[in-house]
Amino acid sequence: MTETDASRQADLFASLKRGARIAFAAGTLLLAACQSIVPKGPAPTTPTGPVGPSGPDVTQGLPTDTLRHRVALLVPMSGPNAGVGQSIANATTLALMDTKTDKIRITTYDTALGAAAAANRALAEGNRLILGPLLAEDARIVGPIAARTNVPVISFSNDASAAGSGVYIMGYNPNQSIERVVGFARDKGLSRFAALIPRGTYGERAGNALLRAVEQAGGTVVSMQNFDRSPASITAAVKKLQAASSYDALLIADSGRVALQVAPIVRKNGGATARLLGTELWNTEGTLAASPVLRGAWFASVSDTLYGQLAGKYRARYGTSPFRLSSLGYDSVLLTVRIAQDWKPGSPFPAARLRDSGGFSGIDGAFRFGRTGIAERALEVSEVGAGAVTVIAPAPRSFAE
């Protein structure tokens, strides 16, 4: 993940909004063929370290393995993103325990001490697959190093520009959430779209995604204004929207927390009846439903149903809530376990299996890697109501639907 303006929204991936009702069973989660947000600051409490002999383990040297696959986990275990890295590492431990696999050894390497050093050490110790790193800038460093030995990299970043040449991007891509919610809005008869876009890399990519999505859906973008999150800048941007043209749908391409600040200004300045739309960032803001001005707003994101079960298990074991990104660590292990069924220990990882057109299924639902190496995800659309957020368009369970 790139450290952009949007990455500074606190605790974006720490909240759990909806309770899950599905029994948590690792067997049903085993993967079947079928830019960039990092919360700054520490986690709510410091998680305990990974537990169990087969879990992630930072070592000074690995013993010889002849029956297990060596897989490296590259995440920050120190520094400002240590809470996120620890949360991902703990989730990989849960995945190993839930799948009861004895074929995979995961070793954790701290990218905060240097991504290149972590990658070189992981390769020297015989790892044939790299899970991580978290940041896009680290993925750009690790990718070429791993490519020299034909070791694939499955990064947790959502920066599409880091994909390719053996680097697969597994993070939640904002382009896809915008495309999904715009398509849904267009199907419901909305045609004139406007947008409020934060300045910075995330905003630039969100704006480009909106233009493409609206064009593909057959609608019209009537105005798009930038803001820098200050009250004066937000008000000025909204007034420019009002002066430019009328609109029936407005994308607020920022976190739910910022949307709570923007929505009242929109309602008082030309957007009283407009349908408000959000990105995947809204998924982690637990107070949306308490705001009357956001009622009726739509946003697209990965499903939280199975994540709720993972978070419950995580809290029971580690005594704290995970960061939302922890599911990427869990799902990356499920993917590895699935492919490991036909992967001979000591041989190169069969990277071609990652590009199965039918995709995979995990905690966050169905996903697949395209030719570019970017994870395409099946997303749901939710509506903000009075006191609750409700799924109004479920995510497809597979890419065959």
Secondary structure, 3 states (H helix, E strand, C coil): CCCCHHHHCCCCCCCCCCCCCCCCCHHHHCCCCCCCCCCCCCCCCCCCCCCCCCCCCCCCCCCCCCCCEEEEEEECCCCCCHHHHHHHHHHHHHHHHHHCCCCEEEEEEEHHHCHHHHHHHHHHCCCCEEECCCCHHHHHHHHHHHHCCCCCEEECCCCHHHCECCEEECCCCHHHHHHHHHHHHHHCCCCEEEEEEECCHHHHHHHHHHHHHHHHHCCEEEEEEEECCCHHHHHHHHHHHHHHCCCCEEEECCCHHHHHHHHHHHHHCCCCCCEEEECHHHHHCCCHHHCHHHCCCEEEECCCHHHHHHHHHHHHHHCCCCCCCHHHHHHHHHHHHHHHCCCCCCCCCCHHHHHCCCCEEECCEEEEECCCCEEEECCEEEEECCCCEEEEECCCCCCCC
